[in-house]
């Protein structure tokens, strides 16, 4: 039986690796053809381009990991079925569960790699990939939270900005409320706020400070005020992709702070966090589905198995994207949005496996 295990396990891992090595260069070629003119126009150094495509490789390998694995398992298992090797294995007295064991061993190896990739390697690559994109390809126009910014900066201060222009570092209708012992102590309002990166100060225009008294309030008004705050520009307007650039521990701490600050992007951050765990689990589910679909010798041959497999993979990706967007754009629970595709396809895997055994 060890010969059978090693035979299938090697095919499992080698085919998956081959699939990555085939598709990633295609992705790099397409991306380079699309963006080479901007790179030449901005005179990007070759070393930065090389680093960008290294990050690109890790970033998209992590993004398309389940699809590559699913297709690779269908490919080599269909070849086994077409060569009647699966029939020979099962006819020799090997149960279908025993036949599935090397696939599960391969799944543990790939899932472990996916876990390390998603927790530590992909976040670092995502940071380099996105920074290059915005520095050279998107004119430094980073996607940030720029309207109706409501954040708790610390235990005592809450700020609100109606709109913020990241290019000019200027916001409108700024408010800061300072609390002590759950009581409002003072409130600062300004028609405009502008950040000065040279000395990390803020310029407030049409400045009004209301100090709350026991019997009456004291109001201070000024036309312009230069001051400092306990928050910087990144705290005020974090980039929307920031969760993708943090390892798991950093992401957990970041989400805790953002919850306290009242960020409107908590759903987006929670989706990223839950996907770090759901992706390795999907390895086993997709492996079982792929084996169940492709281990049967069909009249149409390998093409039919691939067509069925690609259809299932597209539905999985569709579910994943739709529910992910729902969690990011609404109050739909992120944990349900991320794990629902795995639950649905897990049930499908059990059903297909039962029928494949028969």
C-alpha positions as CSV (number, residue, x, y, z in Angstrom):
1,X,0.0,0.0,0.0
2,X,2.9,2.4,0.6
3,X,3.7,2.2,-3.2
4,X,0.1,3.4,-3.9
5,X,0.4,6.2,-1.4
6,X,3.6,7.5,-2.7
7,X,2.5,7.2,-6.3
8,X,-0.7,9.3,-5.8
9,X,1.0,11.7,-3.4
10,X,3.8,12.5,-5.8
11,X,1.3,13.0,-8.6
12,X,-0.8,15.2,-6.3
13,X,2.0,17.5,-5.4
14,X,3.9,17.6,-8.7
15,X,0.7,18.3,-10.7
16,X,-0.2,21.1,-8.3
17,X,3.3,22.6,-8.6
18,X,3.2,22.2,-12.4
19,X,-0.1,24.0,-12.5
20,X,1.3,26.9,-10.5
21,X,4.4,27.1,-12.8
22,X,2.3,27.1,-15.9
23,X,-0.3,29.7,-14.9
24,X,1.8,32.2,-12.9
25,X,4.1,33.1,-15.9
26,X,1.0,33.6,-18.0
27,X,-0.3,36.0,-15.4
28,X,3.0,37.9,-15.2
29,X,3.1,38.1,-19.0
30,X,-0.4,39.5,-19.3
31,X,0.2,42.0,-16.4
32,X,3.5,43.1,-17.9
33,X,2.0,43.6,-21.4
34,X,-0.8,45.8,-19.8
35,X,1.4,48.0,-17.6
36,X,4.8,48.1,-19.4
37,X,4.0,51.5,-20.9
38,X,3.4,53.1,-17.5
39,X,6.6,51.5,-16.0
40,X,8.7,52.9,-18.9
41,X,7.0,56.3,-18.6
42,X,7.8,56.5,-14.9
43,X,11.4,55.1,-15.4
44,X,10.9,52.4,-12.8
45,X,14.2,50.7,-11.8
46,X,14.6,47.1,-12.9
47,X,15.2,46.0,-9.3
48,X,11.8,47.4,-8.2
49,X,10.1,45.7,-11.2
50,X,11.6,42.4,-10.3
51,X,10.5,42.8,-6.6
52,X,7.0,43.8,-7.8
53,X,6.6,40.6,-9.9
54,X,8.0,38.5,-7.0
55,X,5.3,40.0,-4.8
56,X,2.8,39.6,-7.7
57,X,3.6,35.9,-7.8
58,X,2.9,35.3,-4.1
59,X,-0.1,37.6,-4.1
60,X,-1.9,35.9,-6.9
61,X,-0.8,32.4,-6.0
62,X,-2.5,32.9,-2.6
63,X,-5.6,34.5,-4.3
64,X,-6.1,31.6,-6.8
65,X,-4.8,28.8,-4.6
66,X,-8.1,26.8,-4.4
67,X,-8.7,27.0,-8.1
68,X,-5.1,25.8,-9.0
69,X,-5.4,22.9,-6.6
70,X,-8.9,21.9,-7.7
71,X,-7.9,21.8,-11.4
72,X,-4.6,19.9,-10.7
73,X,-6.4,17.2,-8.7
74,X,-9.0,16.7,-11.4
75,X,-6.3,16.6,-14.1
76,X,-4.2,13.8,-12.7
77,X,-7.1,11.8,-11.2
78,X,-8.9,11.9,-14.6
79,X,-5.7,10.5,-16.2
80,X,-5.7,7.7,-13.6
81,X,-9.3,6.9,-14.4
82,X,-8.8,7.0,-18.2
83,X,-5.9,4.6,-17.8
84,X,-8.2,2.3,-15.7
85,X,-5.7,2.7,-12.8
86,X,-8.5,3.6,-10.4
87,X,-10.5,0.5,-11.4
88,X,-7.3,-1.6,-10.8
89,X,-6.8,-0.1,-7.4
90,X,-10.3,-0.7,-6.3
91,X,-10.5,-4.2,-7.8
92,X,-7.5,-5.3,-5.8
93,X,-9.5,-4.9,-2.6
94,X,-8.6,-1.4,-1.8
95,X,-11.6,0.6,-0.4
96,X,-12.4,4.0,-1.7
97,X,-11.6,5.5,1.7
98,X,-8.1,3.8,1.5
99,X,-7.7,5.1,-2.1
100,X,-8.5,8.6,-0.8
101,X,-5.9,8.6,2.0
102,X,-2.9,9.8,0.0
103,X,-5.1,12.7,-1.3
104,X,-5.8,13.7,2.3
105,X,-2.1,13.5,3.2
106,X,-1.3,15.7,0.2
107,X,-4.1,18.0,1.4
108,X,-2.5,18.3,4.8
109,X,0.8,19.3,3.2
110,X,-0.8,21.9,0.8
111,X,-3.1,23.2,3.6
112,X,-0.1,23.7,5.8
113,X,1.7,25.6,3.0
114,X,-1.5,27.6,2.4
115,X,-1.7,28.5,6.1
116,X,1.9,29.8,6.3
117,X,1.4,31.6,3.0
118,X,-1.8,33.3,4.1
119,X,-0.7,34.2,7.6
120,X,2.8,35.5,6.9
121,X,4.1,35.5,3.3
122,X,1.1,36.8,1.4
123,X,0.6,39.9,3.7
124,X,4.1,41.0,3.1
125,X,3.8,40.4,-0.7
126,X,0.5,42.3,-0.7
127,X,2.1,45.3,0.9
128,X,4.8,45.5,-1.7
129,X,2.4,44.8,-4.6
130,X,-0.1,47.5,-3.6
131,X,2.6,50.1,-2.8
132,X,4.2,49.6,-6.2
133,X,0.8,49.8,-7.9
134,X,-0.1,53.1,-6.3
135,X,3.4,54.6,-6.5
136,X,4.0,54.0,-10.2
137,X,0.8,52.8,-11.9
138,X,-2.1,54.7,-10.2
139,X,-0.5,58.1,-9.6
140,X,-0.3,57.7,-5.9
141,X,-4.1,57.8,-5.6
142,X,-4.6,55.3,-2.8
143,X,-8.0,53.9,-2.0
144,X,-8.8,55.3,1.4
145,X,-11.8,55.9,3.6
146,X,-12.5,59.5,2.7
147,X,-16.1,60.3,3.6
148,X,-18.1,60.3,6.8
149,X,-15.0,59.3,8.8
150,X,-16.0,58.6,12.4
151,X,-13.3,57.2,14.6
152,X,-12.4,56.9,18.3
153,X,-8.7,57.8,18.5
154,X,-8.2,56.8,22.1
155,X,-10.2,56.3,25.3
156,X,-11.2,59.9,25.5
157,X,-11.3,61.4,22.0
158,X,-13.7,60.8,19.1
159,X,-13.3,62.6,15.7
160,X,-15.6,63.1,12.7
161,X,-14.7,64.4,9.3
162,X,-17.3,64.8,6.6
163,X,-15.0,64.5,3.6
164,X,-11.2,64.2,3.3
165,X,-9.1,64.8,0.1
166,X,-6.0,62.6,0.4
167,X,-4.2,64.4,-2.3
168,X,-4.4,67.8,-0.7
169,X,-4.5,66.4,2.8
170,X,-7.6,68.6,3.5
171,X,-10.8,67.7,5.2
172,X,-14.1,69.5,5.7
173,X,-16.4,69.8,8.7
174,X,-14.1,68.4,11.4
175,X,-15.2,67.7,14.9
176,X,-13.3,66.4,17.9
177,X,-15.1,65.5,21.2
178,X,-13.1,64.9,24.4
179,X,-14.7,62.9,27.2
180,X,-13.6,62.2,30.7
181,X,-15.5,59.8,33.0
182,X,-18.1,59.4,30.2
183,X,-18.8,63.2,30.3
184,X,-18.2,65.6,27.5
185,X,-15.5,68.1,28.6
186,X,-14.9,70.0,25.4
187,X,-15.8,70.0,21.7
188,X,-13.6,71.3,18.8
189,X,-15.2,72.2,15.5
190,X,-13.6,73.5,12.3
191,X,-14.9,74.1,8.8
192,X,-11.7,72.8,7.3
193,X,-8.7,70.7,8.6
194,X,-5.4,70.4,6.7
195,X,-2.5,68.2,7.6
196,X,1.1,69.5,7.3
197,X,3.5,66.5,6.8
198,X,6.6,68.6,7.4
199,X,6.0,69.1,11.1
200,X,3.0,66.7,11.6
201,X,0.7,69.6,12.6
202,X,-2.9,70.4,11.6
203,X,-4.3,73.7,10.4
204,X,-7.9,74.4,11.4
205,X,-9.9,77.2,9.9
206,X,-13.1,78.7,11.3
207,X,-12.1,77.1,14.7
208,X,-14.6,76.8,17.5
209,X,-13.9,75.3,20.9
210,X,-16.8,74.8,23.3
211,X,-15.7,74.0,26.9
212,X,-18.5,72.5,28.9
213,X,-19.1,74.1,32.3
214,X,-21.4,73.1,35.2
215,X,-23.7,76.1,34.7
216,X,-22.6,77.6,31.4
217,X,-20.3,76.9,28.5
218,X,-17.2,78.9,27.4
219,X,-16.7,79.3,23.6
220,X,-13.4,80.1,22.0
221,X,-13.4,81.1,18.3
222,X,-10.4,81.7,16.0
223,X,-10.0,82.2,12.3
224,X,-7.0,79.9,12.1
225,X,-5.3,77.5,14.5
226,X,-2.1,75.4,14.1
227,X,-2.2,72.5,16.5
228,X,-1.2,68.8,17.0
229,X,-3.4,65.8,17.7
230,X,-2.8,62.3,19.0
231,X,-3.6,60.8,15.6
232,X,-1.7,60.9,12.3
233,X,-3.0,60.9,8.7
234,X,-3.0,57.1,8.4
235,X,-5.1,56.9,11.5
236,X,-7.5,59.3,10.0
237,X,-7.7,57.7,6.5
238,X,-6.2,54.2,6.5
239,X,-5.9,52.5,3.0
240,X,-8.7,50.1,2.3
241,X,-6.2,47.2,1.6
242,X,-4.4,47.6,4.9
243,X,-5.8,44.4,6.4
244,X,-4.2,42.4,3.5
245,X,-0.8,43.7,4.5
246,X,-0.8,42.6,8.1
247,X,0.2,39.1,9.5
248,X,-2.4,37.4,11.6
249,X,-1.3,38.7,15.0
250,X,-1.0,42.3,13.6
251,X,-4.4,41.9,12.0
252,X,-6.1,40.7,15.2
253,X,-4.7,43.7,17.1
254,X,-5.6,46.1,14.3
255,X,-9.2,44.9,14.2
256,X,-9.5,45.3,18.0
257,X,-8.3,48.9,17.7
258,X,-10.6,49.6,14.7
259,X,-13.6,48.3,16.7
260,X,-12.8,50.7,19.5
261,X,-12.4,53.5,16.9
262,X,-15.8,52.8,15.3
263,X,-14.3,52.2,11.8
264,X,-16.8,51.6,9.0
265,X,-14.5,49.0,7.4
266,X,-14.7,46.3,10.2
267,X,-16.6,44.0,7.9
268,X,-13.8,44.2,5.3
269,X,-11.1,43.5,7.9
270,X,-13.1,40.6,9.4
271,X,-13.5,39.0,6.0
272,X,-9.7,39.1,5.4
273,X,-9.1,37.6,8.9
274,X,-11.5,34.7,8.5
275,X,-10.2,33.9,5.0
276,X,-6.8,33.2,6.5
277,X,-8.4,30.1,8.1
278,X,-11.1,29.2,5.5
279,X,-8.6,28.8,2.7
280,X,-6.6,25.9,4.2
281,X,-9.9,24.1,5.1
282,X,-11.1,24.6,1.5
283,X,-8.1,22.5,0.4
284,X,-9.6,19.3,1.8
285,X,-13.2,20.1,0.6
286,X,-12.0,20.8,-3.0
287,X,-9.7,17.8,-3.0
288,X,-12.6,15.5,-2.1
289,X,-14.9,17.0,-4.7
290,X,-12.2,16.8,-7.4
291,X,-11.5,13.1,-6.6
292,X,-15.2,12.2,-6.5
293,X,-15.9,13.9,-9.8
294,X,-12.8,12.7,-11.7
295,X,-12.2,9.2,-10.4
296,X,-15.0,7.8,-12.6
297,X,-14.1,6.8,-16.2
298,X,-16.5,8.7,-18.5
299,X,-17.3,8.3,-22.1
300,X,-16.2,11.8,-22.9
301,X,-12.8,11.3,-21.3
302,X,-10.8,13.8,-19.4
303,X,-12.5,16.8,-21.1
304,X,-15.8,16.0,-19.4
305,X,-14.2,15.8,-16.0
306,X,-12.4,19.1,-16.6
307,X,-15.6,20.8,-17.8
308,X,-17.5,19.6,-14.7
309,X,-14.6,20.6,-12.4
310,X,-14.2,24.1,-13.9
311,X,-18.0,24.6,-13.6
312,X,-17.9,23.7,-9.9
313,X,-14.8,25.9,-9.3
314,X,-16.5,28.9,-10.9
315,X,-19.5,28.4,-8.7
316,X,-17.3,28.2,-5.7
317,X,-15.4,31.4,-6.6
318,X,-18.8,33.1,-7.4
319,X,-20.1,32.2,-3.9
320,X,-16.9,33.4,-2.3
321,X,-16.9,36.8,-4.0
322,X,-20.6,37.5,-3.6
323,X,-20.7,36.7,0.1
324,X,-17.4,38.5,0.7
325,X,-18.8,41.7,-0.9
326,X,-22.0,41.4,1.1
327,X,-20.0,41.3,4.3
328,X,-17.9,44.3,3.3
329,X,-20.8,46.5,2.1
330,X,-23.5,45.6,4.6
331,X,-24.2,44.2,8.1
332,X,-24.0,40.6,6.9
333,X,-21.9,38.7,9.4
334,X,-18.3,38.2,8.0
335,X,-17.8,34.8,9.6
336,X,-21.0,33.5,7.8
337,X,-20.0,35.2,4.5
338,X,-16.5,33.5,4.5
339,X,-17.5,30.1,5.8
340,X,-20.8,29.6,3.9
341,X,-19.2,28.5,0.6
342,X,-17.1,25.9,2.5
343,X,-20.2,24.6,4.3
344,X,-22.2,24.4,1.1
345,X,-19.4,22.7,-0.8
346,X,-18.6,20.5,2.2
347,X,-22.1,19.1,2.0
348,X,-21.6,18.7,-1.8
349,X,-18.3,16.9,-1.2
350,X,-20.0,14.4,1.2
351,X,-22.8,13.7,-1.4
352,X,-20.4,13.3,-4.3
353,X,-18.1,11.1,-2.2
354,X,-21.0,8.8,-1.2
355,X,-22.0,8.4,-4.8
356,X,-18.4,7.8,-6.0
357,X,-18.0,5.0,-3.4
358,X,-21.1,3.3,-4.9
